[in-house]
Amino acid sequence: MTNELAVPAWLAVATLVALGVLIWAVISLNQSLRRVREETDELLAATAVDAEELRVQLADLDEALKRQAAMAARPNLPDVVPVAVVDDREYLITDLHRSRGPQVPARIVPAPMFADILLRESVIKTAALAAGLRRALSPEIRNRIRFEMKREVKRSRKDRKLMLKAARRDHETRQRSGIEAPS
């Protein structure tokens, strides 16, 4: 027996492999974190630019509102004619005037093809209108409309009767108490 510690070779190799895998995992995690950080920084920079654009737009709107308030506060002089302010800016709800790629112009369609497309759309719209009218004028729909109208007439009659009863009660109460009814 020896007093030295004996480490099996397979355990030493397994430990080195595990250590290598651990180092590789840490390096790949660090790279992915760096990539995410760069993307976040780019997004933050783009957001800062958008926020600055919005601040400028807000300042312009605030200035325009102040001018309108000043114009409204001034007494109207007969020789001063208020002029409408025309806003030539083009508003786009889904984007902040940032191009997300190359702008592709619409393709030019030859005249015969344009006429064909136009006629097809007209025919489709006409067919849809005819189908809607046919459905709206079907016996089931007319019966349902008739039923709903009768129900509405009954409800309005009932409401009028209740209002008439309440008015009669009020009138009779006023007569009993000796109060004159308003003319």
C-alpha positions in Angstrom: 0.0 0.0 0.0 1.1 3.5 -0.9 0.3 6.7 0.9 -0.1 8.5 -2.4 -3.6 9.4 -3.7 -4.3 7.6 -6.9 -6.6 9.3 -9.3 -7.9 7.1 -12.1 -7.1 8.3 -15.5 -10.7 8.3 -16.7 -11.7 10.6 -13.8 -9.0 13.1 -14.7 -10.1 13.0 -18.4 -13.8 13.4 -17.4 -12.9 16.4 -15.2 -10.9 18.1 -17.9 -13.7 17.5 -20.4 -16.3 18.9 -18.0 -14.1 21.9 -17.3 -13.7 22.4 -21.1 -17.5 22.2 -21.6 -18.0 24.7 -18.8 -15.5 27.1 -20.2 -17.1 26.8 -23.7 -20.6 27.4 -22.2 -19.4 30.5 -20.3 -17.8 31.9 -23.5 -20.9 31.3 -25.6 -23.1 32.8 -22.9 -20.8 35.8 -22.8 -21.0 36.2 -26.6 -24.8 35.9 -26.7 -25.1 38.4 -23.8 -22.8 40.8 -25.7 -25.0 40.4 -28.8 -28.2 41.0 -26.8 -26.5 44.1 -25.2 -25.6 45.4 -28.6 -29.1 44.9 -29.9 -30.5 46.6 -26.8 -28.2 49.5 -27.2 -29.2 49.9 -30.9 -32.9 49.8 -29.9 -32.3 52.3 -27.1 -30.5 54.6 -29.5 -33.4 54.3 -32.0 -35.8 55.0 -29.3 -33.9 58.0 -28.2 -34.0 59.4 -31.8 -37.7 58.7 -32.0 -38.3 60.4 -28.6 -36.3 63.4 -29.8 -38.4 63.6 -33.0 -41.6 63.4 -30.9 -40.3 66.2 -28.6 -39.7 68.4 -31.6 -43.2 67.6 -32.9 -44.7 68.2 -29.5 -42.9 71.6 -29.3 -44.2 72.5 -32.7 -47.8 71.5 -31.7 -47.4 73.4 -28.5 -46.3 76.5 -30.3 -49.2 76.2 -32.8 -51.6 75.9 -29.9 -50.2 79.0 -28.3 -50.5 80.9 -31.5 -54.1 79.8 -31.9 -54.9 80.7 -28.3 -53.3 84.1 -28.8 -55.3 84.6 -32.0 -58.5 83.6 -30.2 -57.7 85.9 -27.2 -57.3 89.0 -29.5 -60.5 91.0 -30.1 -61.8 90.4 -33.6 -61.0 93.4 -35.6 -63.1 94.0 -38.7 -60.1 94.4 -41.0 -58.3 91.3 -39.7 -59.4 88.1 -41.4 -58.3 84.9 -39.6 -56.4 82.5 -41.9 -56.7 78.8 -41.6 -53.4 77.1 -40.8 -52.6 74.4 -43.3 -50.6 71.5 -42.0 -48.6 70.1 -44.9 -47.0 67.3 -42.8 -47.9 63.8 -43.7 -48.8 61.7 -40.7 -48.2 58.0 -40.7 -49.6 56.2 -37.7 -47.7 53.0 -38.0 -44.2 54.4 -38.4 -42.2 57.4 -37.4 -41.0 58.4 -40.9 -38.2 55.9 -40.7 -37.7 53.8 -43.8 -37.3 50.1 -42.9 -36.0 49.1 -46.3 -35.8 50.2 -49.9 -39.0 51.8 -51.1 -40.4 49.8 -54.0 -42.4 51.9 -56.4 -45.8 50.6 -57.5 -45.6 48.8 -60.8 -47.2 50.4 -63.8 -50.2 48.4 -65.2 -51.0 48.7 -68.9 -54.3 50.3 -69.8 -56.1 47.1 -70.9 -55.1 45.3 -67.7 -56.2 48.3 -65.6 -59.6 48.2 -67.3 -59.9 44.5 -66.7 -59.0 44.9 -63.0 -61.5 47.8 -62.7 -64.3 45.8 -64.3 -63.6 42.8 -62.2 -63.8 44.8 -59.0 -67.0 46.5 -60.2 -68.5 43.1 -61.0 -67.5 41.7 -57.6 -68.9 44.7 -55.8 -72.1 44.5 -57.8 -72.4 40.8 -57.1 -71.8 41.3 -53.4 -74.5 44.1 -53.3 -77.0 41.8 -55.1 -76.3 39.0 -52.7 -76.7 41.3 -49.8 -80.0 42.6 -51.2 -81.2 39.1 -51.9 -80.4 38.1 -48.3 -82.0 41.3 -46.9 -85.2 40.8 -48.8 -85.5 37.1 -48.0 -88.7 36.0 -46.3 -86.9 35.1 -43.1 -85.3 38.5 -42.7 -88.5 40.3 -43.6 -90.4 38.2 -41.0 -87.8 39.0 -38.4 -88.0 42.7 -39.2 -91.8 42.5 -39.0 -91.6 40.7 -35.6 -89.1 43.3 -34.2 -91.3 46.2 -35.4 -94.4 44.7 -33.7 -92.4 44.2 -30.5 -91.2 47.8 -30.7 -94.7 49.1 -31.3 -96.0 47.1 -28.4 -93.2 48.4 -26.1 -93.8 52.0 -27.1 -97.6 51.7 -26.6 -97.0 50.2 -23.1 -94.6 53.1 -22.3 -97.2 55.7 -23.5 -99.9 54.0 -21.4 -97.6 54.1 -18.3 -96.8 57.8 -19.0 -100.5 58.6 -19.4 -101.4 56.8 -16.2 -98.7 58.7 -14.3 -99.8 62.0 -15.8 -103.5 61.3 -14.9 -102.4 60.3 -11.3 -100.4 63.5 -11.0 -103.3 65.6 -12.4 -105.8 63.9 -10.0 -103.5 64.4 -7.1 -103.1 68.1 -7.9 -106.9 68.5 -8.2 -107.5 66.8 -4.9 -104.9 69.0 -3.1 -106.1 72.1 -4.8 -103.0 72.9 -6.8 -103.5 74.5 -10.1 -102.1 72.6 -13.1 -99.5 74.5 -15.1 -100.9 75.8 -18.4 
